[in-house]
Amino acid sequence: MCWQLRLEKTFLTMMILSYNCRGLGRGVKWAAIRKLNLKYKVDLVCLQETKKENFTKNICQNIWGDSTVSWESVPSVHIAGGLLCMWNNSHFEVNRRVKGRSFLMIAGTWIKENLKLFIVNVYAPCDLAGKRELWEELRQLKESNPEG
């Protein structure tokens, strides 16, 4: 799913791609994400359910499509879950990263507008107790960041 963050005062747009990839093996999914990124000139990609424990520079550059990428991830537990955020260094300057078991928050400045943003990538657990725990973590995260 592709989201646009639209700023009314200037009509500039930040393109955000959010996608539950249900496993980020290689090949077809990498190419599909890269194609969307290049077609829509995406500024930020949020992937859920990567099913990967770690990401290298090579993997992220291949998925993103060039070397202007920075990233942060939350590892999967064996082959369950996993989150990845990738962004264009020249468009979004990240200065804070907060990881939970089921969420990844990146905070920074969207350079075109000098606008401070907080982006939270979430992949909720399937069980009710896990979901309640996640919502409590997110509530605490919001309380600890009153400016965003």
N, C-alpha and C positions, 0 to 999 in steps of 0.2 A: 504494500500500500504506500502510496506517495502522498505526503502531506506538504502543504505550503503554509509557512508562517508569513502572513501578510501584514505589513505595517501600513496602516491607513494614512499616516501623515506624509509618507513619501512614495508609497506604492511600490516599494522594493520588496522582493520576495526571497526568503530563505527556503530552499528545497530540502525536505527531509524524507528519506525513504525508510520505512519501517516494514520489516518482512520476517515472518516466522518461516525460516528455511527448512525446518524439520530435518536437520542434519546438513552440515556443510562439508561434504566429502571433498570433491574437486570437480573439475571439468564443467559439466552442464550448469550447475548452480552458480559457480564462480562467474562463468560467461554471462549468464542471465542477469546477475546483479551488476556486473561491469557494463553491460549493454544499457541497462536502465540508468545507471550513474552517468554515463557519457551522453545518452540521449537527452536526459532532463537536466543535465549540469547540476547534479545533486551536491549539496554542501555537507550533508551529514547522513550517514547510513546507520540504522539501528537494527541489528539482527537478533532474533530470538531462536532458541533451541538449536544452537550450532552443533551440539554434541561433540565439541572439541575441547581438549584440556588446555591447549595453548596456541598462540598465533605468532608467526614470525613476520619479519619485515617483508620477505618474499611473498608469503601467502597474502598479506594485506595489500601489497602493491598489485598483485595479480587480480585480486577481487576488485580493487578500486579502479584500476586501469592506468595509473601512473604513479610517480614517486612523490606527489604532493600530499600523501596520506599520513595521518597520525591515527593511532588507535588505542583503545583500552578494551579489556575483556574480563569477563567473569568465567572461570573455567566450568566445564560440565563436570558432573559427578559420574564417573565412568562414561556412559553414553547417554546420560539424561541432562537436559537443560543446556546451559551455556549461553552467554550473551557477548555480543561484539558491537562496539560503536567505532565507526571510522569517520574522519572528517578531513576536509581540505584545510591544510595549514594556513593558506593565504586568506581564507574566508572566516574561519572560526578559531579563535585563540583560547584553548582550554587552560585554565589555571587551577582547577580543582576537580578531583575524581573521588567518588565515594562508592565503594562496592559492598553489596550485601549478597547473600546466597542467591537471591532471585531478582536483584535489581542492580543497575549500574547508573549512577548519576554523574553527569559531566557538567561542569559549570564553567562559563567563560564569556568571552566577548565576541559578538558577531561584528566583525571589523568594519563592514560597509556602513553600519549605522552606529558604531560604538555603543552597542546595546548589550547589556548583561543578560545572559540566558542560563536557565537551569533546564537540562534535558534529562529525563529519567527513562531508561529502557527497562522494561519489566517483562519477566516470564513467570507467571504465577504457578505455584505447585497445584497439583490436581486435587489433593485432599483438603478438606475443610479446615483442619487444624493448621496446615501449612499456609493456607490463604489468610487466615486470621493473623498468623505470625507475621506474614509479609505486610499486611495492612498496618499492623502496629509499628513495624520497622519504618514504613513510609510516613506514618503520622509523626514519629519521632524525628525523622529526617526533615520533614517540613517544619516542625517546631524549632529545630536547630539551625534553620536557614530562613529567618524571618524576612530577609530582603528578597527572597525569590521563591 
